[in-house]
Amino acid sequence: MNQQEKTYKPPIREFIALHLLDNLGAQRIRLLLQAVEHPQLIFRLERHELESIRGIGPKTAEEVLGFNEWDEVDQILEKTEHTGAQIMTYWDDDYPNLLREIYDPPLMLWIKGDRSVLDTDAISIVGTRRVGNYGKEMARKFAKELVDHDLTIVSGLAYGTDGAAHQAAVDAGGKTVAVLGSGIDWIYPSDHKGLAKEIVATGGAVISEFPLGTAPEMGNFPVRNRIVSGMSLGTLIAASGLEGGSMITAKSALDQNREVFVIPHPVGHPNAIGCNSLIKRGMGKLVQNVEDILTEIHVHIKEKKNESDSAGISKPSQNKWKSMELDNLSTSICEVLAEESLHIDQLAERLEIETHKLMPKLLELEMQDAIRQTAGKNFELL
């Protein structure tokens, strides 16, 4: 018995083999696995047996029948052990529950570090690589305060926002997970090799769904982003242009029915366009402090170290708006929301105003901490 047979349960070779098949995809792999009692049987099926499986046509059957790269499979297993990594599959008991819920969860993950950190309560922090000082500082601030409340930080190890969030989590003594768009033996960017080692050394993890040796190709990163959001209770966009990876991650989070939080930026700043656009379109919730996030994800807010012992944080008074200098429309909005929380369309109907004219005023009230947006474009008074 060779070394990989001692370390890995038998199906792992078949899982890797299926992973290596071109254009097979997670959905077809699941169909194949559901059709047999054991993964090894997939590669023993006849052509007609493969083609009789729902969703498996002649082309897929041909790929399975023609697979003969078992040496490459064993090399991947050897490399995995040599790099001190582990392999987690979708069928393992400790596979992350949040990730299991998404439409297309990765069937395999290569992990370097503590695999248990993958199934902890987490918030992802993402943003542009070309982040300005304000966005970088916000990423650091929120990462530090979130780990102070025992939340794990998930990001993509890229330059800019990602690196700032990872480093802040490590420096604060927290846990962080870096999700790569390459094999875990190919740290990208290479300047972050030291940061990757710090992440692992402090109880976090570096993970990838791509086999060892996979180069950081452009097409890998949008695929990777669904894991970043999929592992998390919510995604915080710290700084973003109108296009790019962070906007893709925000869309993934929304598709996965996860929260999207956005840090507003001064109008005209290059990093403001994407962030402010998400807020304007009601696709992300404006946040000004960590409590805004904790309230939404229902995580208990731990007492600050410099605060005296107390039973917790008191609920803000819903009469705060009465002491503000508000115009007539803002006052009407608050009066209606004082009665009940409403969807934006219901609120517009009650106020007899068009929705697109209402949205800027709601944003203004959010900035003043008078109201907040909850799931599904609903608004409530603070």
Secondary structure, DSSP 4 states (H G I P E B T S, - for coil): --HHHHHS-THHHHHHHHHHSTT-HHHHHHHHHHTSSSGGGGGG--HHHHHTSTT--HHHHHHHHH---HHHHHHHHHHHHHTT-EEEETTSTTS-HHHHTSSS--SEEEEEE-GGGGGS-EEEEEE-SS--HHHHHHHHHHHHHHHHTTPEEEE---TTHHHHHHHHHHHTT--EEEE-SS-TTS-SSGGGHHHHHHHHHTT-EEEESSPTT----TTHHHHHHHHHHHTSSEEEEEE--SSSHHHHHHHHHHHTT-EEEE----TT-TTHHHHHHHHHTTSSEE-SSHHHHHHHHT---PPPTTSPP-S-PPPPPTTGGGGS---HHHHHHHHHHHH--EEHHHHHHHHT--HHHHHHHHHHHHHTTSEEEETTTEEEE-
